Structure formats: structure tokens, C-alpha cells
Amino acid sequence: MSVVGRDAIDIRRMTDSDLDRVIDLIKKITKGKSRITYRDLVANNPGGPLDMSLVAEARGQMVGFIMARVEFVYVPLLEVCLIQTIGVDPEYQGRRIGSTLIQKLIELCHLEDVATIRALVAQDDEPLRRFVEHLGFHSSSIVNWDKTFEA
């Protein structure tokens, strides 16, 4: 538990019973413009063996979350904890909840012997880039190349 502002913030592992509240929080953060669906969250298998997702709660209310999971990438295979998304309730932003979630994820990775955390950041998302750089992340030597097509 850490104190953020006036409220005590509890950080715990995410479970599948949290998904409705995660969707509600995403809608609040994005003002209803999110492309993340319930199906996307279920695919992460919260509470499953590779899941590293966490939630932040204040007074029993979810005020933040981080969706993350262990992935095996590149050749030779490298075990990484991939941060898929992070969000903090707008009413609680600026209280270091996002930083606390990242710190708790780092601690969890240490416990699980996962030595790399990877955050995917859009090239034009300057605020998110500054946030992850402030937390000690650096650009990788691996560059993503995507090919998109209609499914």
C-alpha cells in the first residue's frame, strides 16, 4: 500500500472479475472513445499464468490499472513483460498512481525472474514517451514493422 494524496492506494493483481470496472474506467478516461473492448481484455486472461496486470484502488474503487503480460519475443526468444495499456482515473491523475503501478509491476517482474519490461509507445505520443523515459525506460534496439490488411 502506498499513500497518494489523501487516499491510501491499494495495488493488487487483476482478476477476471475486474474487467467490467476496467472497461468503465477506460470509457471514463477516453470519454467513450476507446477502441478497447471487453473481448480484448478477456484475451489477456487476467489472473492467468502469463498475466501481470494490476489494479489500483482507493476506498474500494478502482482508480487505475495496468494491463501487462509475459511474452516471448524475437530470436533467440526473450522473455519480456509487455505493458499493453495503463490508465488512471482523471480525478486521480497527478498523484503518482501510474508510477506506482509501474513500480509494483517491476517488483512483480523481479519475483517472477522477468528481467525486461517493454512498453509500446506511439511515435507521436510525446506525453507517454516522456512518462516512460522518466521511469527509466529507453528505446529498444528492436524496431516494429507492421503490415496491416483487412481481416
C-alpha positions in Angstrom: 0.0 0.0 0.0 1.2 3.5 -0.7 -0.2 6.9 0.1 -1.1 9.0 -2.9 -2.6 12.4 -2.0 -5.1 12.0 0.8 -6.1 8.5 -0.1 -4.4 5.2 0.6 -4.0 3.3 -2.7 -4.0 -0.5 -2.7 -2.3 -2.2 -5.6 -3.2 -5.8 -6.3 -3.2 -8.4 -9.1 -6.1 -8.0 -11.6 -8.6 -10.8 -11.9 -11.3 -11.5 -14.5 -13.9 -10.1 -12.1 -12.3 -6.7 -12.5 -12.9 -6.4 -16.3 -16.3 -4.6 -16.2 -14.7 -2.0 -13.9 -11.7 -1.7 -16.2 -14.0 -1.1 -19.2 -15.9 1.5 -17.2 -12.6 3.3 -16.2 -11.4 3.1 -19.8 -14.6 4.8 -21.0 -14.2 7.5 -18.4 -10.6 8.1 -19.3 -11.2 8.2 -23.1 -14.6 9.9 -22.8 -16.2 6.9 -24.5 -13.8 6.9 -27.5 -11.8 3.8 -26.6 -11.3 1.0 -29.1 -10.6 -1.4 -26.3 -13.3 -4.0 -25.9 -14.3 -6.5 -23.2 -13.1 -9.2 -25.7 -9.6 -7.5 -25.8 -9.4 -7.7 -22.0 -10.6 -11.3 -21.8 -7.9 -12.3 -24.3 -5.3 -11.1 -21.8 -6.5 -13.9 -19.4 -6.4 -11.8 -16.2 -5.2 -14.0 -13.4 -3.7 -16.5 -15.8 -0.2 -17.8 -15.7 1.3 -15.2 -18.0 -0.8 -12.3 -16.8 1.0 -9.5 -14.8 -1.9 -7.0 -14.8 -2.5 -4.9 -11.7 -5.3 -2.6 -10.4 -5.1 0.4 -8.1 -7.9 1.0 -5.7 -8.8 3.9 -3.3 -11.6 3.4 -0.8 -12.6 0.2 -2.7 -13.0 2.0 -6.0 -10.7 1.2 -9.0 -8.7 4.3 -9.8 -6.1 2.8 -12.1 -4.9 -0.3 -13.8 -2.0 -1.6 -15.9 -2.6 -4.4 -18.4 0.7 -6.4 -18.8 1.7 -10.0 -19.6 4.7 -12.1 -20.1 5.5 -12.6 -23.8 8.3 -14.4 -25.6 9.6 -12.3 -28.5 12.4 -12.1 -31.1 15.1 -14.7 -31.9 16.5 -16.0 -29.7 13.4 -15.9 -27.6 13.5 -13.2 -25.0 11.1 -13.2 -22.0 9.6 -9.8 -21.5 6.8 -8.3 -19.6 4.8 -6.3 -22.2 2.8 -3.4 -21.0 -0.3 -3.2 -23.1 -2.0 -0.3 -21.6 -2.1 1.8 -18.4 -4.8 4.1 -17.2 -5.6 6.3 -14.3 -9.0 7.9 -13.4 -8.8 11.5 -14.5 -9.9 12.5 -10.9 -6.8 10.8 -9.6 -4.2 11.8 -12.2 -1.2 13.6 -11.0 -0.9 11.6 -7.8 1.8 9.2 -8.9 -0.7 6.3 -9.4 0.7 5.4 -12.8 4.3 5.5 -11.5 3.3 3.3 -8.5 1.6 0.8 -10.8 4.9 0.6 -12.9 6.9 0.2 -9.7 4.7 -2.6 -8.5 5.0 -4.2 -11.9 8.8 -4.0 -11.7 8.6 -5.7 -8.2 6.4 -8.4 -9.6 8.8 -9.0 -12.5 11.7 -9.4 -10.1 9.7 -12.0 -8.2 8.9 -13.9 -11.4 12.5 -13.6 -12.7 11.4 -11.5 -15.7 14.3 -9.1 -16.4 12.8 -6.9 -19.2 9.7 -4.7 -19.2 8.7 -3.4 -22.6 6.2 -0.5 -23.1 4.9 0.1 -26.6 4.6 3.8 -27.3 3.3 5.5 -30.4 6.0 7.7 -32.0 3.8 10.8 -31.8 2.6 10.3 -28.2 5.0 12.7 -26.6 3.4 12.8 -23.1 3.5 8.9 -22.8 7.1 8.8 -24.1 8.2 11.4 -21.5 6.4 9.4 -18.8 8.2 6.1 -19.6 11.5 7.8 -20.1 11.1 9.5 -16.6 10.6 6.0 -15.2 13.9 4.7 -16.7 12.6 3.1 -19.9 14.7 3.7 -23.1 14.1 2.9 -26.7 14.9 -0.6 -27.7 17.2 -1.7 -30.5 14.3 -3.7 -31.9 12.1 -1.7 -34.3 8.5 -2.8 -35.0 7.5 -3.2 -38.6 3.8 -3.7 -39.2 1.8 -4.8 -42.2 -1.9 -4.2 -42.0 -4.7 -5.7 -44.1 -8.4 -6.3 -43.9 -9.3 -9.4 -42.0 
